[in-house]
């Protein structure tokens, strides 16, 4: 079992109604590429809400990133390319919710 600590970052997003699918794809590609540019960032996944429960409170998308350590997360926060992508994303959103966590497992 890998005992190295990791940190995960999840962002629930609700895009503004006038944001085109092409612009959303452009933003997602930018975040996907961060894995190639920011060494402590190990994974990036995203998806659209497919719930039939209708409990998502308007959030339509989720972005989840995995970092190799809390220090890696700190490096990501101040990386210029992340700041650029983040500002682009924020300009397209009606609302966002961030959750940062260290995964736990029950053995």
C-alpha positions as CSV (number, residue, x, y, z in Angstrom):
1,X,0.0,0.0,0.0
2,X,1.3,3.5,-0.9
3,X,1.8,5.4,2.3
4,X,2.8,8.6,0.7
5,X,0.3,11.4,1.6
6,X,-1.8,12.8,-1.1
7,X,-4.2,15.8,-1.2
8,X,-7.2,16.0,-3.4
9,X,-9.0,19.1,-4.6
10,X,-12.6,18.9,-5.9
11,X,-14.4,21.8,-7.4
12,X,-18.1,21.7,-8.1
13,X,-19.0,24.2,-10.9
14,X,-22.0,25.8,-12.3
15,X,-21.3,27.5,-15.6
16,X,-23.1,30.7,-16.6
17,X,-25.9,30.0,-19.1
18,X,-24.3,31.9,-21.9
19,X,-21.0,29.9,-21.8
20,X,-20.7,27.8,-25.0
21,X,-19.7,24.2,-25.0
22,X,-16.6,25.1,-27.0
23,X,-15.4,27.5,-24.3
24,X,-16.0,24.9,-21.6
25,X,-14.0,22.3,-23.6
26,X,-11.2,24.9,-23.9
27,X,-11.1,25.5,-20.1
28,X,-11.1,21.7,-19.4
29,X,-8.2,21.2,-21.8
30,X,-6.3,23.9,-20.0
31,X,-6.8,22.2,-16.7
32,X,-6.0,18.8,-18.1
33,X,-2.7,20.1,-19.4
34,X,-1.7,21.3,-15.9
35,X,-0.7,17.7,-15.1
36,X,2.1,18.1,-17.7
37,X,3.3,21.5,-16.4
38,X,3.0,21.2,-12.6
39,X,5.0,18.2,-11.3
40,X,3.2,17.7,-7.9
41,X,-0.1,17.5,-9.7
42,X,-0.5,13.8,-10.5
43,X,-4.1,13.5,-11.8
44,X,-6.9,15.6,-13.2
45,X,-10.4,14.2,-13.8
46,X,-13.6,15.9,-14.6
47,X,-17.2,15.1,-15.4
48,X,-20.7,16.4,-15.9
49,X,-23.5,15.7,-13.4
50,X,-25.6,12.7,-14.4
51,X,-27.6,12.4,-11.2
52,X,-31.3,11.6,-11.4
53,X,-31.8,12.6,-7.8
54,X,-31.7,16.4,-8.6
55,X,-29.8,17.2,-5.4
56,X,-26.8,18.9,-7.0
57,X,-28.1,22.4,-6.2
58,X,-27.4,23.7,-9.7
59,X,-23.8,22.4,-10.0
60,X,-23.3,20.9,-13.4
61,X,-19.6,19.8,-13.4
62,X,-16.9,18.5,-11.1
63,X,-13.1,18.9,-11.5
64,X,-10.9,16.7,-9.3
65,X,-7.1,17.0,-9.0
66,X,-4.7,14.8,-7.0
67,X,-1.4,16.1,-5.6
68,X,1.6,14.2,-4.3
69,X,1.7,16.1,-1.0
70,X,0.3,19.2,0.9
71,X,3.5,21.0,-0.3
72,X,2.6,20.0,-3.9
73,X,-0.8,21.5,-3.4
74,X,0.9,24.7,-2.2
75,X,3.1,24.9,-5.3
76,X,0.0,24.4,-7.5
77,X,-1.8,27.3,-5.9
78,X,0.8,29.8,-6.8
79,X,1.9,28.4,-10.2
80,X,1.4,31.0,-12.9
81,X,-0.3,28.7,-15.4
82,X,-2.8,27.5,-12.7
83,X,-3.6,31.1,-11.8
84,X,-4.2,31.9,-15.5
85,X,-6.5,28.8,-15.9
86,X,-8.2,29.5,-12.7
87,X,-9.0,33.1,-13.6
88,X,-10.4,31.9,-17.0
89,X,-12.6,29.3,-15.2
90,X,-13.9,31.8,-12.6
91,X,-14.9,34.3,-15.3
92,X,-17.3,31.6,-16.7
93,X,-18.9,30.4,-13.5
94,X,-22.2,31.3,-11.8
95,X,-21.0,29.5,-8.7
96,X,-18.3,27.2,-7.4
97,X,-17.7,25.1,-4.3
98,X,-14.2,23.9,-3.4
99,X,-13.3,20.9,-1.2
100,X,-9.8,20.0,-0.2
101,X,-9.1,16.7,1.5
102,X,-6.7,14.0,2.4
103,X,-8.3,10.7,1.4
104,X,-8.9,8.1,4.1
105,X,-9.5,4.4,3.8
106,X,-11.0,1.9,6.1
107,X,-8.9,-1.2,6.3
